[in-house]
Amino acid sequence: MSAVKKVDVEISVVLGKAVMPIHQLLKMGRGAVIELDTNQDEPVFVYANNRLIARGEIIVSGEKIAVSITDTLKAYET
């Protein structure tokens, strides 16, 4: 079990996507807002090492934001 504890896994959560020209992205500063192609009630996607592993929903509690997993995907579904 100790060997498993030393494995690094990158977890990413995708809320939505946006397409914009690179020059527009480079002009953005602190506090800029990027509009995404999704609504706040739509599921988010959870990736482990760039591989989709689950779907979830955003939970906001005070100043903290979390993801509640609603569905996990089997290896053959990804």
Summary of the structure (lengths in Angstrom):
residues: 78
radius of gyration: 15.9
end to end distance: 26.3
largest distance: 47.8
contacts: 130
relative contact order: 0.20
helix: 17%
strand: 37%
